Amino acid sequence: MRRRDFVRSLGAAALSGPALLRSAAHAAEPKFRISLAAWSVHKAFFKGEMTMMDQPAFCKEVGIHGLELVNTFFLSPQYRYLNDLKKAAADNEVEILLIMCDGEGDMAHPEEKERMQAAKNHHKWVDIAEVLGCHGIRCNSGSGKQGEKEAIRRAAESFTELCDYAAQAKLDVIIENHGGLSSYADELAELMGTVGKPNFGTLPDFGNFPEGVDRYEGVRKMMPYAKAVSAKCHDFDDMTGMETKTDYDRMMKIVLDAGFDGWVGIEYEGSRLSEKEGVLACKRLLERYR
């Protein structure tokens, strides 16, 4: 080999080395991150076997670094308690992502006073989420039936107020398909458009749709507004590891085809496996799609 060609080959190798490393690192980046919905361990919580303060350590134990809290699990909303919880998360290398809020009123109530009170009831969870470093709170859409335009208008009024409040803390307001209007993806999409706020979005859950509603089509219609995803799971095939109630190949294709690269939260609600075993089984399944 001539000296000039030899030098050129060395230069090409030197340049290609870092490029190859960057390419390999990029290829190794996961398509999404896996979190844990605290409801996955609700049995242990209600039995007194696990407190909310223990949940970050449980996340670390199962190799998960994102946690979605449940408002009914809070022992105290006091600042000291919140900082202790935040420290427990940091000590276990866990991000507290959001708070799932239930029991705070009907955001689509026929009476304006009632629905606006429901919006105000969520303010404290926005404040708490801000202290904990969350990106948002998950709310319920409120009452309403399929095709009920007036319910969409009512919900839009209260969610506009709540989104404006949350925007001051740079937090998202997210709706999961969880009963009422949210059970129907078309109505939920219309609500998203009516409110039209950048911090307003959805949390598509692989389950929770009423009987007769196509869950795959429902999730597909919710994905353009998704700020998080809930991977509902109940049981798994012992041979294949696949979830037995949801076609995860089909569902995760819908999620990834939408360009989603955020947090996919495990929500285990099964009974055959223990909560820990169920969480780990769902984690192994999700890891196939990363």
C-alpha positions as CSV (number, residue, x, y, z in Angstrom):
1,M,0.0,0.0,0.0
2,R,1.3,3.5,-0.9
3,R,2.0,5.8,2.0
4,R,-0.7,8.3,0.9
5,D,-3.3,5.6,0.8
6,F,-2.1,4.3,4.2
7,V,-2.5,7.7,5.8
8,R,-5.9,8.1,4.2
9,S,-7.0,4.8,5.7
10,L,-5.8,5.8,9.1
11,G,-7.7,9.0,8.9
12,A,-10.9,7.3,7.8
13,A,-10.5,4.8,10.7
14,A,-10.0,7.6,13.2
15,L,-13.1,9.4,11.9
16,S,-15.2,6.4,11.8
17,G,-14.4,5.2,15.3
18,P,-16.3,8.0,17.2
19,A,-19.0,8.0,14.5
20,L,-19.6,4.3,15.0
21,L,-19.7,4.8,18.7
22,R,-22.2,7.5,18.4
23,S,-24.3,5.4,16.0
24,A,-24.1,2.4,18.4
25,A,-25.1,4.6,21.3
26,H,-28.0,6.1,19.3
27,A,-29.1,2.6,18.3
28,A,-29.0,1.5,22.0
29,E,-31.4,4.3,23.2
30,P,-34.7,2.8,24.1
31,K,-37.8,3.8,22.1
32,F,-39.6,4.6,25.4
33,R,-39.1,4.5,29.1
34,I,-40.9,2.2,31.6
35,S,-42.6,3.5,34.7
36,L,-44.8,2.0,37.4
37,A,-48.3,3.1,38.2
38,A,-48.6,2.9,42.0
39,W,-52.0,1.2,41.6
40,S,-50.1,-1.9,40.6
41,V,-49.3,-2.4,44.3
42,H,-52.6,-1.3,45.7
43,K,-53.2,-4.7,47.4
44,A,-50.0,-4.4,49.4
45,F,-50.8,-0.8,50.2
46,F,-54.3,-1.5,51.5
47,K,-53.0,-4.5,53.5
48,G,-50.5,-2.2,55.2
49,E,-47.6,-4.1,53.7
50,M,-46.3,-1.1,51.8
51,T,-46.6,2.6,52.4
52,M,-46.4,5.2,49.6
53,M,-42.9,6.2,51.1
54,D,-41.8,2.6,50.3
55,Q,-42.8,2.7,46.6
56,P,-39.6,4.3,45.3
57,A,-37.6,1.5,46.9
58,F,-39.9,-1.0,45.3
59,C,-39.3,0.7,41.9
60,K,-35.6,0.3,42.4
61,E,-36.0,-3.3,43.4
62,V,-37.8,-4.1,40.1
63,G,-35.5,-2.0,38.0
64,I,-38.0,0.8,37.2
65,H,-37.1,4.5,37.4
66,G,-40.4,6.3,37.0
67,L,-43.3,6.3,39.5
68,E,-46.9,7.4,39.0
69,L,-48.6,8.2,42.3
70,V,-52.2,7.8,43.4
71,N,-53.8,10.6,45.3
72,T,-55.7,8.3,47.7
73,F,-52.4,6.8,48.9
74,F,-51.1,10.1,50.3
75,L,-50.6,10.0,54.1
76,S,-50.2,13.7,54.3
77,P,-50.0,16.7,51.9
78,Q,-47.7,18.6,54.3
79,Y,-44.5,20.1,52.8
80,R,-42.3,18.0,55.1
81,Y,-43.9,14.8,54.0
82,L,-43.7,15.8,50.3
83,N,-40.0,16.5,50.7
84,D,-39.4,13.2,52.5
85,L,-41.1,11.4,49.6
86,K,-39.1,13.4,47.1
87,K,-35.9,12.4,48.9
88,A,-36.9,8.8,49.0
89,A,-37.4,8.9,45.2
90,A,-34.0,10.6,44.6
91,D,-32.3,8.1,46.9
92,N,-33.6,5.3,44.8
93,E,-33.0,7.0,41.4
94,V,-36.7,7.3,40.7
95,E,-38.5,10.2,39.0
96,I,-42.0,11.0,40.4
97,L,-43.9,11.6,37.1
98,L,-47.5,12.4,37.9
99,I,-50.3,12.0,40.4
100,M,-53.5,10.1,39.4
101,C,-56.3,12.1,40.9
102,D,-59.7,10.5,41.9
103,G,-62.6,11.6,44.1
104,E,-62.3,15.3,43.4
105,G,-65.7,15.9,41.8
106,D,-67.4,15.8,38.4
107,M,-65.6,18.0,35.9
108,A,-68.7,17.8,33.6
109,H,-71.4,18.2,36.2
110,P,-74.6,19.8,34.8
111,E,-74.4,22.5,37.6
112,E,-71.7,25.1,36.9
113,K,-71.0,25.6,40.6
114,E,-70.3,21.8,41.0
115,R,-68.0,21.4,38.0
116,M,-66.0,24.6,38.8
117,Q,-65.6,23.3,42.3
118,A,-64.3,20.1,40.9
119,A,-61.7,22.1,39.0
120,K,-60.6,24.0,42.1
121,N,-60.4,20.7,44.0
122,H,-57.6,19.7,41.7
123,H,-55.6,22.8,42.4
124,K,-54.0,21.3,45.5
125,W,-52.8,18.3,43.4
126,V,-51.2,20.7,40.9
127,D,-49.4,22.4,43.9
128,I,-48.3,19.0,45.3
129,A,-47.2,17.8,41.8
130,E,-45.1,20.9,41.4
131,V,-43.3,20.3,44.8
132,L,-42.6,16.7,43.8
133,G,-41.2,17.6,40.4
134,C,-44.0,15.8,38.4
135,H,-44.8,16.7,34.8
136,G,-48.6,16.6,35.5
137,I,-51.7,15.3,37.1
138,R,-54.1,12.7,35.7
139,C,-57.8,13.6,36.0
140,N,-61.1,12.0,35.2
141,S,-63.2,13.6,32.4
142,G,-66.4,13.6,34.4
143,S,-69.9,12.3,33.6
144,G,-71.2,12.1,30.0
145,K,-72.4,9.7,27.4
146,Q,-71.3,8.9,23.9
147,G,-72.3,11.7,21.6
148,E,-73.3,14.1,24.4
149,K,-72.1,17.4,23.1
150,E,-73.3,19.4,26.1
151,A,-71.2,17.3,28.4
152,I,-68.2,18.0,26.3
153,R,-68.9,21.7,26.5
154,R,-69.3,21.5,30.3
155,A,-66.1,19.6,30.7
156,A,-64.2,22.0,28.5
157,E,-65.2,24.8,30.7
158,S,-63.8,23.3,33.9
159,F,-60.7,21.8,32.2
160,T,-59.8,25.2,30.7
161,E,-59.8,26.7,34.2
162,L,-57.7,23.8,35.5
163,C,-55.2,23.9,32.6
164,D,-54.7,27.7,33.1
165,Y,-54.0,27.1,36.7
166,A,-51.6,24.2,36.0
167,A,-49.8,26.2,33.3
168,Q,-48.5,28.6,35.9
169,A,-46.6,25.7,37.3
170,K,-45.7,24.4,33.8
171,L,-47.6,21.2,34.5
172,D,-49.8,19.1,32.2
173,V,-53.4,18.1,32.9
174,I,-54.0,14.6,31.5
175,I,-57.2,12.5,31.0
176,E,-57.2,8.7,31.1
177,N,-60.0,6.7,29.6
178,H,-61.5,6.0,33.0
179,G,-65.3,6.2,32.7
180,G,-67.8,8.9,31.6
181,L,-66.8,10.9,28.5
182,S,-63.3,9.5,28.5
183,S,-64.6,6.0,27.7
184,Y,-65.2,7.2,24.1
185,A,-62.2,8.3,22.1
186,D,-64.1,10.5,19.7
187,E,-65.6,12.5,22.5
188,L,-62.3,12.7,24.3
189,A,-60.6,13.9,21.1
190,E,-63.3,16.6,20.7
191,L,-62.7,17.7,24.3
192,M,-59.0,18.0,23.6
193,G,-59.7,20.2,20.6
194,T,-62.3,22.3,22.4
195,V,-60.0,23.1,25.2
196,G,-57.0,23.5,22.9
197,K,-54.4,24.0,25.5
198,P,-50.8,22.8,25.0
199,N,-50.7,21.4,28.5
200,F,-53.9,19.4,28.0
201,G,-53.5,15.8,26.9
202,T,-54.4,12.1,27.3
203,L,-53.2,9.0,29.0
204,P,-54.3,6.1,26.9
205,D,-55.0,3.0,28.9
206,F,-54.9,-0.4,27.2
207,G,-58.0,-1.4,29.1
208,N,-60.8,0.6,30.8
209,F,-63.0,0.8,27.6
210,P,-66.6,-0.3,27.9
211,E,-67.8,-3.6,26.5
212,G,-68.2,-3.3,22.8
213,V,-65.7,-0.5,22.3
214,D,-62.7,-1.3,20.1
215,R,-59.8,-0.7,22.6
216,Y,-57.2,-0.7,19.8
217,E,-59.0,1.9,17.8
218,G,-59.7,3.9,21.0
219,V,-56.0,4.0,21.9
220,R,-55.1,4.9,18.3
221,K,-57.4,8.0,18.5
222,M,-56.0,9.0,21.8
223,M,-52.4,8.8,20.9
224,P,-52.0,12.1,19.1
225,Y,-52.7,13.8,22.4
226,A,-50.8,11.4,24.6
227,K,-48.5,12.7,27.3
228,A,-48.2,9.2,29.0
229,V,-49.4,5.7,28.3
230,S,-50.8,3.1,30.7
231,A,-49.9,-0.5,29.9
232,K,-52.7,-2.3,31.6
233,C,-52.0,-6.0,32.3
234,H,-53.8,-8.8,34.1
235,D,-52.2,-12.2,33.3
236,F,-49.5,-13.7,31.1
237,D,-49.0,-16.9,29.1
238,D,-46.5,-19.0,30.9
239,M,-44.9,-20.2,27.7
240,T,-44.7,-17.0,25.6
241,G,-44.8,-14.3,28.3
242,M,-47.5,-12.5,26.3
243,E,-50.4,-10.7,28.1
244,T,-53.6,-12.8,27.8
245,K,-56.2,-10.1,27.5
246,T,-54.5,-7.6,25.2
247,D,-52.6,-8.1,22.0
248,Y,-49.4,-6.2,23.0
249,D,-47.9,-6.6,19.5
250,R,-50.8,-4.7,18.1
251,M,-51.1,-2.2,20.9
252,M,-47.5,-1.3,21.1
253,K,-47.3,-0.9,17.3
254,I,-50.1,1.7,17.7
255,V,-48.1,3.5,20.4
256,L,-44.8,3.5,18.6
257,D,-46.3,4.3,15.2
258,A,-47.7,7.5,16.8
259,G,-44.1,8.6,17.5
260,F,-44.5,8.3,21.2
261,D,-41.2,8.1,23.1
262,G,-42.2,9.0,26.6
263,W,-43.1,6.9,29.7
264,V,-45.2,3.8,29.4
265,G,-46.5,2.9,32.8
266,I,-47.1,-0.6,34.0
267,E,-50.5,-1.0,35.7
268,Y,-50.8,-4.6,36.9
269,E,-54.3,-5.6,38.0
270,G,-54.1,-9.4,38.0
271,S,-54.8,-11.9,40.7
272,R,-52.9,-15.1,39.7
273,L,-49.5,-13.6,40.1
274,S,-48.3,-11.6,43.1
275,E,-48.1,-7.9,42.5
276,K,-44.3,-8.0,42.2
277,E,-44.4,-11.0,39.9
278,G,-47.0,-9.3,37.7
279,V,-45.0,-6.0,37.5
280,L,-41.9,-7.9,36.5
281,A,-43.8,-10.0,33.9
282,C,-45.2,-6.8,32.3
283,K,-41.8,-5.2,32.4
284,R,-40.2,-8.1,30.6
285,L,-43.0,-7.9,28.0
286,L,-42.6,-4.1,27.4
287,E,-38.8,-4.5,27.1
288,R,-39.4,-6.5,23.9
289,Y,-40.6,-3.4,22.2
290,R,-37.9,-1.0,23.2
